[in-house]
């Protein structure tokens, strides 16, 4: 079974600020970070809207890791999402389906790509066309458009940790297929949130044991 993890994180010193908003669950993840869930927290790539009030008093890191599908995070401060990163392992497949839908609007794109006898040839040709329009490097650059590593200083990361994050999010690392499933573990290690694993709002009973 694949891991599905998601939740809101704040520095422990902000626990009183969060508790004023009556989260449905809150506990210390370790000696630096606290985890909390709100009514609006779901197992999703999207950060919950009902944490925005909390972000007026404390910066929040919404983190998710859907093991076979991708991972990412949003940094929220003073009612706004100030940085976000969404690394989907299925992005090329998603873009390919959209491309085929747009190119052949009157045909079933699932049948064209996967069910016809010559689907594998058709798919390869469509991938080549798509890659000519938008390279892997272009896709990686898009991932970084709304990411400012400097915002992690809100969570008391030092210069060395910020530099490690800058290296982590370099284009070469994102494009390296051997790094595909390693980046999230490196990210968690740099931030000290290794315990964010198999944690999500629909498993509250396990967390409260």
N, CA, C and O of each residue as an XYZ file, in Angstrom:
836
protein
N       0.837     -1.200      0.000
C       0.000      0.000      0.000
C       0.872      1.250      0.000
O       1.851      1.325      0.743
N       0.530      2.210     -0.810
C       1.310      3.438     -0.918
C       1.062      4.360      0.268
O      -0.023      4.385      0.849
N       2.094      5.110      0.605
C       1.966      6.094      1.679
C       1.185      7.314      1.200
O       1.443      7.842      0.118
N       0.239      7.751      2.007
C      -0.446      9.022      1.786
C      -0.322      9.821      3.073
O      -0.897      9.457      4.099
N       0.427     10.904      3.010
C       0.671     11.754      4.178
C       0.307     13.192      3.841
O       0.626     13.677      2.756
N      -0.356     13.870      4.761
C      -0.602     15.303      4.596
C      -0.962     15.908      5.945
O      -1.582     15.257      6.787
N      -0.564     17.166      6.137
C      -0.885     17.844      7.384
C      -0.252     19.211      7.477
O       0.593     19.581      6.662
N      -0.673     19.960      8.488
C      -0.193     21.319      8.724
C       0.867     21.307      9.820
O       0.721     20.626     10.835
N       1.926     22.064      9.602
C       3.026     22.114     10.563
C       3.315     23.557     10.968
O       3.287     24.471     10.144
N       3.594     23.735     12.257
C       4.050     25.023     12.784
C       5.173     24.767     13.771
O       5.336     23.652     14.268
N       5.935     25.794     14.047
C       6.936     25.689     15.103
C       6.227     25.540     16.442
O       5.149     26.096     16.651
N       6.843     24.784     17.348
C       6.214     24.521     18.642
C       5.863     25.792     19.405
O       4.886     25.814     20.154
N       6.642     26.840     19.224
C       6.378     28.063     19.976
C       5.052     28.710     19.591
O       4.543     29.573     20.306
N       4.493     28.284     18.447
C       3.215     28.847     17.999
C       2.013     27.976     18.383
O       0.893     28.251     17.952
N       2.229     26.945     19.176
C       1.122     26.077     19.567
C      -0.033     26.855     20.199
O      -1.186     26.613     19.844
N       0.239     27.782     21.125
C      -0.890     28.531     21.721
C      -1.699     29.309     20.683
O      -2.919     29.420     20.798
N      -1.016     29.848     19.668
C      -1.723     30.590     18.622
C      -2.656     29.670     17.838
O      -3.778     30.055     17.510
N      -2.200     28.470     17.541
C      -3.018     27.518     16.785
C      -4.188     27.019     17.626
O      -5.306     26.887     17.128
N      -3.929     26.745     18.889
C      -4.962     26.169     19.749
C      -6.141     27.115     19.952
O      -7.247     26.668     20.254
N      -5.918     28.403     19.792
C      -7.024     29.363     19.903
C      -8.069     29.138     18.814
O      -9.222     29.541     18.969
N      -7.674     28.499     17.714
C      -8.588     28.270     16.596
C      -9.252     26.883     16.656
O      -9.920     26.460     15.713
N      -9.054     26.196     17.769
C      -9.701     24.909     18.015
C      -9.488     23.881     16.899
O     -10.456     23.422     16.291
N      -8.246     23.521     16.629
C      -8.012     22.471     15.631
C      -8.605     21.153     16.119
O      -8.752     20.943     17.323
N      -8.942     20.273     15.189
C      -9.517     18.993     15.603
C      -8.444     18.052     16.150
O      -8.762     17.068     16.819
N      -7.177     18.352     15.866
C      -6.068     17.576     16.412
C      -4.818     18.441     16.405
O      -4.575     19.191     15.459
N      -4.022     18.332     17.473
C      -2.720     18.993     17.517
C      -1.803     18.232     18.455
O      -2.209     17.842     19.550
N      -0.572     18.022     18.028
C       0.410     17.348     18.874
C       1.797     17.695     18.358
O       1.972     18.055     17.194
N       2.784     17.579     19.251
C       4.159     17.843     18.847
C       4.681     16.691     17.997
O       4.560     15.521     18.360
N       5.260     17.051     16.867
C       5.884     16.062     15.995
C       7.267     15.694     16.539
O       7.677     14.533     16.521
N       7.963     16.712     17.017
C       9.278     16.540     17.647
C       9.558     17.786     18.478
O       8.630     18.536     18.779
N      10.802     18.026     18.854
C      11.100     19.156     19.746
C      11.095     20.508     19.034
O      11.330     21.534     19.672
N      10.832     20.530     17.733
C      10.759     21.788     16.993
C       9.381     22.016     16.375
O       8.871     23.137     16.389
N       8.778     20.959     15.835
C       7.577     21.083     15.023
C       6.347     20.510     15.715
O       6.435     19.542     16.470
N       5.193     21.127     15.442
C       3.900     20.587     15.854
C       3.034     20.344     14.619
O       3.060     21.109     13.655
N       2.279     19.271     14.680
C       1.347     18.902     13.626
C      -0.067     19.243     14.068
O      -0.422     19.031     15.227
N      -0.881     19.772     13.150
C      -2.291     19.982     13.481
C      -3.172     19.789     12.264
O      -2.744     19.948     11.121
N      -4.420     19.440     12.546
C      -5.447     19.293     11.527
C      -6.617     20.205     11.857
O      -6.968     20.382     13.024
N      -7.213     20.779     10.831
C      -8.428     21.569     10.974
C      -9.579     20.802     10.320
O      -9.368     19.764      9.691
N     -10.776     21.317     10.473
C     -11.931     20.688      9.835
C     -11.751     20.627      8.314
O     -12.224     19.695      7.664
N     -11.072     21.618      7.762
C     -10.897     21.683      6.315
C      -9.675     20.959      5.793
O      -9.433     20.961      4.586
N      -8.893     20.334      6.672
C      -7.695     19.611      6.232
C      -8.104     18.286      5.603
O      -8.797     17.484      6.229
N      -7.677     18.060      4.372
C      -8.005     16.836      3.656
C      -6.720     16.156      3.186
O      -5.627     16.710      3.303
N      -6.876     14.958      2.660
C      -5.747     14.263      2.038
C      -5.670     14.774      0.602
O      -6.237     14.175     -0.312
N      -4.970     15.875      0.416
C      -5.027     16.620     -0.841
C      -3.733     17.375     -1.082
O      -2.960     17.633     -0.159
N      -3.513     17.727     -2.354
C      -2.384     18.601     -2.684
C      -2.669     20.050     -2.287
O      -1.744     20.852     -2.164
N      -3.929     20.384     -2.087
C      -4.318     21.761     -1.799
C      -4.332     22.027     -0.299
O      -4.870     21.236      0.475
N      -3.743     23.135      0.101
C      -3.734     23.483      1.521
C      -5.147     23.869      1.971
O      -5.913     24.426      1.184
N      -5.497     23.580      3.225
C      -6.848     23.885      3.716
C      -7.074     25.385      3.873
O      -6.212     26.100      4.385
N      -8.237     25.856      3.428
C      -8.530     27.285      3.489
C      -8.741     27.773      4.924
O      -8.535     28.950      5.219
N      -9.149     26.873      5.806
C      -9.460     27.338      7.164
C      -8.229     27.469      8.061
O      -8.367     27.645      9.272
N      -7.033     27.386      7.486
C      -5.837     27.705      8.279
C      -5.426     29.162      8.100
O      -4.506     29.633      8.768
N      -6.098     29.875      7.208
C      -5.664     31.235      6.891
C      -5.719     32.159      8.106
O      -4.858     33.025      8.264
N      -6.718     31.982      8.959
C      -6.767     32.793     10.172
C      -5.556     32.555     11.048
O      -4.985     33.491     11.609
N      -5.168     31.293     11.162
C      -3.996     30.936     11.962
C      -2.744     31.595     11.416
O      -1.864     31.991     12.180
N      -2.657     31.716     10.092
C      -1.443     32.264      9.483
C      -1.270     33.757      9.743
O      -0.216     34.323      9.451
N      -2.302     34.395     10.289
C      -2.138     35.791     10.701
C      -1.211     35.886     11.911
O      -0.607     36.929     12.160
N      -1.105     34.797     12.652
C      -0.300     34.786     13.882
C       0.915     33.875     13.800
O       1.869     34.036     14.560
N       0.883     32.912     12.873
C       1.980     31.949     12.791
C       2.135     31.461     11.358
O       1.133     31.150     10.714
N       3.353     31.383     10.840
C       3.551     30.790      9.516
C       3.266     29.299      9.564
O       3.644     28.620     10.519
N       2.602     28.790      8.537
C       2.205     27.380      8.478
C       2.835     26.722      7.255
O       2.864     27.298      6.168
N       3.332     25.521      7.449
C       3.830     24.694      6.349
C       2.841     23.554      6.141
O       2.693     22.686      7.002
N       2.166     23.559      4.995
C       1.300     22.429      4.642
C       2.123     21.487      3.768
O       2.625     21.883      2.717
N       2.256     20.239      4.212
C       3.118     19.272      3.529
C       2.312     18.036      3.156
O       1.450     17.594      3.917
N       2.594     17.481      1.985
C       1.974     16.214      1.599
C       2.969     15.353      0.834
O       3.862     15.852      0.151
N       2.784     14.043      0.972
C       3.598     13.076      0.236
C       2.701     11.900     -0.136
O       2.316     11.099      0.715
N       2.379     11.813     -1.420
C       1.576     10.702     -1.931
C       2.525      9.821     -2.721
O       2.757     10.045     -3.909
N       3.055      8.846     -2.070
C       4.270      8.129     -2.444
C       4.436      7.832     -3.931
O       5.478      8.150     -4.504
N       3.437      7.233     -4.566
C       3.567      6.845     -5.969
C       3.141      7.950     -6.933
O       3.270      7.801     -8.148
N       2.641      9.040     -6.399
C       2.048     10.080     -7.246
C       2.821     11.404     -7.215
O       2.877     12.108     -8.223
N       3.408     11.743     -6.082
C       4.148     12.989     -5.976
C       4.118     13.545     -4.565
O       3.558     12.944     -3.649
N       4.735     14.708     -4.414
C       4.779     15.347     -3.105
C       4.888     16.853     -3.288
O       5.130     17.334     -4.394
N       4.709     17.588     -2.210
C       4.832     19.036     -2.296
C       4.473     19.712     -0.989
O       4.293     19.070      0.045
N       4.374     21.028     -1.069
C       4.092     21.808      0.129
C       3.635     23.205     -0.256
O       3.821     23.654     -1.387
N       3.033     23.879      0.714
C       2.720     25.304      0.599
C       3.162     25.975      1.885
O       3.028     25.407      2.968
N       3.688     27.181      1.765
C       4.039     27.992      2.930
C       3.042     29.136      2.990
O       2.870     29.884      2.027
N       2.390     29.258      4.134
C       1.330     30.250      4.298
C       1.692     31.226      5.411
O       2.138     30.830      6.488
N       1.491     32.506      5.127
C       1.771     33.543      6.116
C       0.810     34.707      5.915
O       0.590     35.162      4.793
N       0.242     35.179      7.019
C      -0.629     36.360      7.023
C      -1.718     36.285      5.941
O      -1.940     37.232      5.186
N      -2.377     35.140      5.897
C      -3.524     34.976      5.016
C      -3.227     34.708      3.562
O      -4.138     34.728      2.735
N      -1.967     34.456      3.225
C      -1.604     34.227      1.821
C      -0.681     33.019      1.683
O       0.058     32.669      2.602
N      -0.746     32.394      0.510
C       0.217     31.357      0.149
C       1.417     32.071     -0.464
O       1.318     32.632     -1.555
N       2.542     32.049      0.233
C       3.696     32.818     -0.233
C       4.711     31.966     -0.995
O       5.616     32.502     -1.635
N       4.563     30.653     -0.928
C       5.435     29.761     -1.697
C       4.724     28.420     -1.833
O       4.007     27.988     -0.930
N       4.931     27.774     -2.963
C       4.315     26.462     -3.157
C       5.159     25.640     -4.127
O       5.860     26.179     -4.983
N       5.073     24.326     -3.969
C       5.844     23.398     -4.810
C       5.036     22.120     -4.936
O       4.609     21.558     -3.928
N       4.820     21.649     -6.165
C       4.027     20.446     -6.403
C       4.760     19.575     -7.413
O       4.739     19.846     -8.613
N       5.409     18.527     -6.915
C       6.227     17.658     -7.757
C       5.452     16.374     -8.051
O       5.494     15.417     -7.278
N       4.746     16.373     -9.182
C       3.943     15.220     -9.573
C       4.780     14.256    -10.400
O       5.415     14.655    -11.376
N       4.781     12.981    -10.006
C       5.481     11.965    -10.781
C       4.714     11.621    -12.054
O       5.244     10.949    -12.938
N       3.483     12.077    -12.147
C       2.622     11.746    -13.272
C       2.404     12.933    -14.207
O       1.525     12.891    -15.068
N       3.203     13.995    -14.042
C       2.953     15.216    -14.787
C       3.011     15.011    -16.303
O       2.172     15.535    -17.036
N       3.985     14.259    -16.760
C       4.105     14.035    -18.204
C       2.869     13.310    -18.738
O       2.363     13.637    -19.811
N       2.391     12.322    -17.979
C       1.208     11.574    -18.405
C      -0.025     12.481    -18.432
O      -0.840     12.407    -19.352
N      -0.152     13.332    -17.418
C      -1.289     14.262    -17.356
C      -1.254     15.230    -18.534
O      -2.277     15.470    -19.176
N      -0.070     15.789    -18.818
C       0.060     16.725    -19.929
C      -0.196     16.028    -21.265
O      -0.772     16.616    -22.181
N       0.233     14.779    -21.366
C       0.017     14.021    -22.599
C      -1.479     13.825    -22.851
O      -1.945     14.004    -23.976
N      -2.223     13.463    -21.824
C      -3.663     13.259    -21.988
C      -4.359     14.560    -22.387
O      -5.247     14.559    -23.239
N      -3.949     15.670    -21.765
C      -4.537     16.961    -22.124
C      -4.218     17.329    -23.572
O      -5.065     17.851    -24.296
N      -2.986     17.048    -23.975
C      -2.555     17.364    -25.337
C      -3.368     16.570    -26.364
O      -3.818     17.118    -27.369
N      -3.548     15.284    -26.100
C      -4.301     14.432    -27.027
C      -5.775     14.843    -27.052
O      -6.408     14.827    -28.108
N      -6.318     15.209    -25.894
C      -7.708     15.681    -25.844
C      -7.900     16.926    -26.702
O      -8.888     17.051    -27.427
N      -6.938     17.845    -26.608
C      -7.033     19.082    -27.386
C      -6.827     18.836    -28.879
O      -7.453     19.487    -29.716
N      -5.950     17.899    -29.201
C      -5.635     17.648    -30.614
C      -6.725     16.821    -31.300
O      -6.990     16.988    -32.490
N      -7.350     15.930    -30.532
C      -8.393     15.065    -31.094
C      -9.657     15.172    -30.237
O     -10.036     14.206    -29.573
N     -10.309     16.331    -30.245
C     -11.446     16.569    -29.341
C     -12.645     15.659    -29.587
O     -13.466     15.465    -28.691
N     -12.755     15.095    -30.802
C     -13.912     14.263    -31.124
C     -13.646     12.768    -30.908
O     -14.477     11.928    -31.254
N     -12.476     12.444    -30.331
C     -12.147     11.032    -30.122
C     -11.851     10.776    -28.645
O     -11.543     11.694    -27.884
N     -11.951      9.527    -28.270
C     -11.703      9.109    -26.886
C     -10.196      9.031    -26.654
O      -9.525      8.158    -27.205
N      -9.668      9.937    -25.842
C      -8.208      9.981    -25.657
C      -7.691      8.742    -24.927
O      -6.549      8.339    -25.151
N      -8.498      8.128    -24.061
C      -8.077      6.902    -23.374
C      -7.909      5.766    -24.381
O      -6.942      5.006    -24.330
N      -8.863      5.671    -25.287
C      -8.779      4.635    -26.319
C      -7.578      4.858    -27.229
O      -6.868      3.912    -27.573
N      -7.352      6.108    -27.617
C      -6.221      6.415    -28.495
C      -4.882      6.068    -27.838
O      -3.982      5.536    -28.488
N      -4.764      6.371    -26.564
C      -3.482      6.224    -25.877
C      -3.224      4.820    -25.325
O      -2.075      4.392    -25.215
N      -4.296      4.111    -24.982
C      -4.076      2.869    -24.236
C      -4.798      1.626    -24.781
O      -4.377      0.508    -24.484
N      -5.855      1.787    -25.557
C      -6.697      0.638    -25.896
C      -6.578      0.161    -27.336
O      -6.823     -1.012    -27.615
N      -6.219      1.024    -28.231
C      -6.098      0.615    -29.633
C      -4.895     -0.312    -29.838
O      -3.941     -0.257    -29.063
N      -4.928     -1.153    -30.861
C      -3.795     -2.063    -31.120
C      -2.469     -1.333    -31.322
O      -1.413     -1.852    -30.960
N      -2.521     -0.131    -31.899
C      -1.287      0.616    -32.155
C      -1.109      1.772    -31.172
O      -0.432      2.754    -31.477
N      -1.711      1.654    -30.005
C      -1.662      2.746    -29.022
C      -0.232      3.084    -28.605
O       0.093      4.254    -28.404
N       0.622      2.070    -28.475
C       1.989      2.337    -28.014
C       2.757      3.209    -29.015
O       3.554      4.061    -28.624
N       2.510      2.986    -30.303
C       3.163      3.808    -31.330
C       2.582      5.219    -31.310
O       3.310      6.209    -31.376
N       1.267      5.286    -31.218
C       0.593      6.591    -31.157
C       1.083      7.387    -29.950
O       1.356      8.582    -30.058
N       1.192      6.724    -28.804
C       1.617      7.402    -27.585
C       3.042      7.941    -27.725
O       3.330      9.066    -27.318
N       3.920      7.138    -28.298
C       5.308      7.578    -28.490
C       5.372      8.805    -29.390
O       6.127      9.740    -29.124
N       4.583      8.798    -30.447
C       4.565      9.940    -31.366
C       4.028     11.203    -30.676
O       4.555     12.298    -30.871
N       2.982     11.035    -29.874
C       2.417     12.175    -29.158
C       3.410     12.715    -28.117
O       3.512     13.925    -27.917
N       4.135     11.810    -27.461
C       5.142     12.249    -26.495
C       6.235     13.063    -27.176
O       6.684     14.080    -26.646
N       6.658     12.614    -28.348
C       7.685     13.349    -29.097
C       7.189     14.741    -29.471
O       7.922     15.722    -29.354
N       5.939     14.819    -29.922
C       5.363     16.120    -30.271
C       5.307     17.022    -29.039
O       5.657     18.201    -29.100
N       4.866     16.455    -27.933
C       4.728     17.233    -26.703
C       6.089     17.727    -26.222
O       6.221     18.869    -25.782
N       7.095     16.868    -26.308
C       8.438     17.248    -25.865
C       9.033     18.345    -26.733
O       9.820     19.164    -26.257
N       8.654     18.361    -28.012
C       9.125     19.437    -28.894
C       8.486     20.774    -28.512
O       9.085     21.836    -28.678
N       7.267     20.697    -28.002
C       6.565     21.916    -27.589
C       7.018     22.394    -26.211
O       7.113     23.592    -25.947
N       7.292     21.424    -25.347
C       7.650     21.783    -23.978
C       8.632     20.762    -23.437
O       8.276     19.602    -23.226
N       9.856     21.185    -23.213
C      10.894     20.261    -22.765
C      10.731     19.934    -21.289
O       9.981     20.591    -20.566
N      11.455     18.901    -20.857
C      11.461     18.532    -19.435
C      12.002     19.682    -18.593
O      11.556     19.904    -17.467
N      12.965     20.409    -19.149
C      13.520     21.550    -18.417
C      12.467     22.636    -18.213
O      12.404     23.258    -17.153
N      11.648     22.855    -19.230
C      10.572     23.836    -19.100
C       9.609     23.437    -17.988
O       9.158     24.283    -17.216
N       9.288     22.119    -17.907
C       8.391     21.642    -16.866
C       9.001     21.876    -15.488
O       8.314     22.305    -14.562
N      10.289     21.592    -15.360
C      10.955     21.771    -14.068
C      10.987     23.245    -13.671
O      10.810     23.579    -12.499
N      11.209     24.119    -14.638
C      11.215     25.552    -14.338
C       9.843     26.008    -13.837
O       9.742     26.859    -12.953
N       8.794     25.429    -14.416
C       7.439     25.767    -13.970
C       7.236     25.400    -12.512
O       6.551     26.115    -11.782
N       7.830     24.281    -12.077
C       7.719     23.860    -10.678
C       8.285     24.906     -9.723
O       7.838     25.023     -8.583
N       9.263     25.656    -10.193
C       9.984     26.585     -9.326
C       9.441     28.012     -9.386
O       9.938     28.895     -8.687
N       8.430     28.238    -10.212
C       7.924     29.596    -10.405
C       7.383     30.207     -9.124
O       7.506     31.414     -8.915
N       6.790     29.398     -8.273
C       6.185     29.920     -7.045
C       6.923     29.443     -5.801
O       6.346     29.346     -4.718
N       8.203     29.148     -5.972
C       9.012     28.696     -4.844
C      10.126     29.683     -4.554
O      10.953     29.972     -5.418
N      10.144     30.195     -3.342
C      11.223     31.065     -2.868
C      11.810     30.398     -1.636
O      11.199     30.411     -0.567
N      12.991     29.816     -1.780
C      13.617     29.083     -0.676
C      13.804     29.970      0.545
O      13.778     29.490      1.679
N      13.992     31.266      0.313
C      14.182     32.185      1.432
C      13.025     32.202      2.413
O      13.204     32.556      3.578
N      11.821     31.818      1.949
C      10.662     31.826      2.848
C      10.801     30.796      3.964
O      10.114     30.896      4.981
N      11.667     29.821      3.795
C      11.858     28.825      4.845
C      12.540     29.404      6.084
O      12.561     28.769      7.138
N      13.092     30.599      5.957
C      13.665     31.246      7.149
C      12.580     31.533      8.184
O      12.885     31.726      9.361
N      11.323     31.564      7.759
C      10.208     31.739      8.693
C      10.154     30.602      9.712
O       9.587     30.753     10.794
N      10.746     29.468      9.357
C      10.710     28.303     10.237
C      12.058     28.083     10.934
O      12.395     26.967     11.330
N      12.808     29.161     11.072
C      14.066     29.169     11.827
C      15.093     28.190     11.255
O      15.801     27.516     12.002
N      15.166     28.120      9.940
C      16.224     27.361      9.301
C      17.445     28.263      9.139
O      17.324     29.435      8.782
N      18.604     27.706      9.405
C      19.830     28.475      9.301
C      20.354     28.559      7.883
O      19.784     27.969      6.965
N      21.443     29.293      7.705
C      22.024     29.487      6.371
C      22.404     28.155      5.717
O      22.205     27.967      4.517
N      22.947     27.240      6.509
C      23.369     25.954      5.950
C      22.163     25.163      5.431
O      22.215     24.571      4.353
N      21.090     25.161      6.203
C      19.887     24.446      5.769
C      19.262     25.090      4.528
O      18.795     24.393      3.628
N      19.259     26.427      4.491
C      18.722     27.116      3.319
C      19.549     26.804      2.074
O      19.005     26.650      0.980
N      20.844     26.714      2.247
C      21.709     26.380      1.123
C      21.453     24.944      0.660
O      21.482     24.665     -0.539
N      21.203     24.042      1.596
C      20.877     22.666      1.234
C      19.573     22.613      0.433
O      19.445     21.841     -0.518
N      18.623     23.436      0.829
C      17.354     23.484      0.097
C      17.545     24.053     -1.301
O      16.947     23.563     -2.258
N      18.374     25.083     -1.426
C      18.635     25.655     -2.749
C      19.245     24.602     -3.677
O      18.896     24.514     -4.854
N      20.162     23.807     -3.124
C      20.767     22.740     -3.922
C      19.719     21.692     -4.279
O      19.688     21.203     -5.408
N      18.865     21.349     -3.324
C      17.827     20.348     -3.562
C      16.923     20.726     -4.728
O      16.539     19.880     -5.535
N      16.588     22.027     -4.802
C      15.650     22.490     -5.825
C      16.335     23.016     -7.083
O      15.716     23.739     -7.864
N      17.589     22.668     -7.287
C      18.253     23.013     -8.539
C      17.651     22.199     -9.688
O      17.210     21.067     -9.489
N      17.636     22.778    -10.876
C      17.039     22.109    -12.029
C      17.635     20.723    -12.266
O      16.917     19.776    -12.584
N      18.939     20.616    -12.111
C      19.602     19.333    -12.350
C      19.073     18.239    -11.445
O      18.908     17.099    -11.877
N      18.808     18.573    -10.203
C      18.267     17.581     -9.267
C      16.852     17.188     -9.639
O      16.485     16.015     -9.572
N      16.064     18.167    -10.030
C      14.670     17.882    -10.382
C      14.571     17.058    -11.663
O      13.645     16.264    -11.828
N      15.527     17.251    -12.564
C      15.491     16.545    -13.847
C      16.121     15.156    -13.793
O      15.899     14.336    -14.683
N      16.900     14.894    -12.758
C      17.604     13.616    -12.649
C      16.617     12.509    -12.264
O      16.077     12.537    -11.157
N      16.366     11.537    -13.148
C      15.386     10.489    -12.841
C      15.755      9.654    -11.630
O      14.878      9.081    -10.984
N      17.046      9.575    -11.312
C      17.480      8.797    -10.147
C      17.097      9.478     -8.839
O      17.071      8.837     -7.788
N      16.800     10.773     -8.899
C      16.428     11.517     -7.691
C      14.924     11.530     -7.441
O      14.463     12.012     -6.407
N      14.173     11.004     -8.384
C      12.716     11.190     -8.387
C      12.089     10.923     -7.015
O      11.292     11.728     -6.534
N      12.441      9.801     -6.383
C      11.811      9.438     -5.122
C      12.681      9.768     -3.907
O      12.288      9.513     -2.769
N      13.850     10.329     -4.152
C      14.758     10.656     -3.054
C      14.559     12.074     -2.529
O      14.824     12.352     -1.360
N      14.092     12.966     -3.395
C      14.038     14.385     -3.043
C      13.176     14.645     -1.816
O      13.536     15.459     -0.966
N      12.046     13.963     -1.719
C      11.146     14.216     -0.593
C      11.795     13.807      0.719
O      11.605     14.482      1.730
N      12.556     12.718      0.728
C      13.234     12.297      1.957
C      14.326     13.285      2.338
O      14.520     13.570      3.519
N      15.042     13.811      1.346
C      16.063     14.818      1.618
C      15.418     16.088      2.171
O      15.933     16.700      3.106
N      14.290     16.473      1.585
C      13.558     17.651      2.051
C      13.151     17.483      3.510
O      13.366     18.383      4.322
N      12.574     16.357      3.840
C      12.136     16.100      5.211
C      13.314     16.113      6.178
O      13.201     16.611      7.298
N      14.437     15.568      5.741
C      15.627     15.528      6.593
C      16.169     16.928      6.873
O      16.533     17.240      8.007
N      16.223     17.770      5.844
C      16.728     19.138      6.021
C      15.853     19.912      7.003
O      16.365     20.660      7.836
N      14.536     19.734      6.908
C      13.617     20.461      7.782
C      13.462     19.811      9.155
O      12.987     20.446     10.096
N      13.863     18.550      9.264
C      13.681     17.845     10.525
C      12.257     17.370     10.722
O      11.755     17.361     11.846
N      11.591     16.970      9.629
C      10.212     16.484      9.735
C      10.121     15.035      9.229
O       9.143     14.641      8.592
N      11.161     14.261      9.529
C      11.168     12.872      9.082
C       9.957     12.095      9.602
O       9.515     11.133      8.975
N       9.429     12.517     10.744
C       8.286     11.813     11.337
C       6.991     12.015     10.549
O       5.994     11.347     10.822
N       6.994     12.936      9.568
C       5.805     13.122      8.730
C       5.726     11.981      7.723
O       6.091     12.130      6.557
N       5.245     10.849      8.200
C       5.131      9.660      7.382
C       3.917      8.864      7.839
O       3.748      8.606      9.031
N       3.064      8.471      6.879
C       1.831      7.752      7.191
C       0.950      8.545      8.141
O       0.271      7.967      8.990
N       0.956      9.851      8.005
C       0.158     10.744      8.856
C      -0.840     11.487      7.983
O      -0.461     12.120      6.998
N      -2.116     11.408      8.346
C      -3.146     12.146      7.629
C      -4.403     12.210      8.488
O      -4.546     11.478      9.467
N      -5.306     13.099      8.100
C      -6.458     13.401      8.944
C      -7.410     12.218      9.090
O      -8.098     12.112     10.105
N      -7.467     11.334      8.110
C      -8.392     10.206      8.222
C      -7.795      9.030      8.989
O      -8.358      7.936      9.001
N      -6.635      9.268      9.637
C      -6.044      8.259     10.508
C      -5.828      8.822     11.912
O      -4.857      8.482     12.588
N      -6.736      9.675     12.333
C      -6.621     10.325     13.638
C      -6.577      9.315     14.789
O      -5.867      9.525     15.773
N      -7.322      8.240     14.669
C      -7.349      7.250     15.747
C      -5.959      6.695     16.013
O      -5.572      6.485     17.162
N      -5.221      6.463     14.954
C      -3.852      5.947     15.110
C      -2.969      6.997     15.793
O      -2.151      6.660     16.648
N      -3.136      8.266     15.415
C      -2.317      9.325     16.007
C      -2.651      9.557     17.470
O      -1.789      9.992     18.234
N      -3.882      9.278     17.876
C      -4.313      9.538     19.249
C      -4.071      8.379     20.181
O      -4.373      8.455     21.372
N      -3.515      7.282     19.629
C      -3.242      6.114     20.492
C      -2.148      6.430     21.506
O      -1.787      5.573     22.312
